[in-house]
Amino acid sequence: MRLDRFLSNLPQLNRQAARQLLASGRVRVDGAVVCDGLCEVSQFSRIEVDSELLQAGKAARYFMLHKPIGVVSATEHEQHRTVLDLLEEPDKADLHLAGRLD
C-alpha cells in the first residue's frame, strides 16, 4: 500500500492532511523521514508521525528447515505433509514459503 493512502485511511486524517504531513517531513517509515507518498509500506513497516506511533510493524520471522523425504514444499497439500506441518508455531497459517535452496 502507498504511504499516502495508508495515512489518508486513518480516521483523523484526510488526503490533504496526509499530503501536508508528508511535505513537512513529519512522517517516518522504519526510522527514516519519508516525504514521498508513493513510498510502499506493508504490515512490516513501522510508521510514525512526529512522536506518535501509527503502526508498530510486525516483526518478520524466517525459518530454515531441512525438508525430509516425503514432505512437500507447499503451504497445503491434499495428499502429503507440508513443511508447515513440521513447525509448531501458533500463526503458521500466516507464513509463506520463500523457496527451496537446492
Secondary structure, DSSP 8 states (H G I E B T S, - for coil): -BHHHHHHTSTT--HHHHHHHHHTT-EEETTEE---TT-B--TT--EEETTEEEE-------------TT-BSSS--SSS-BGGGG---TTGGG--------
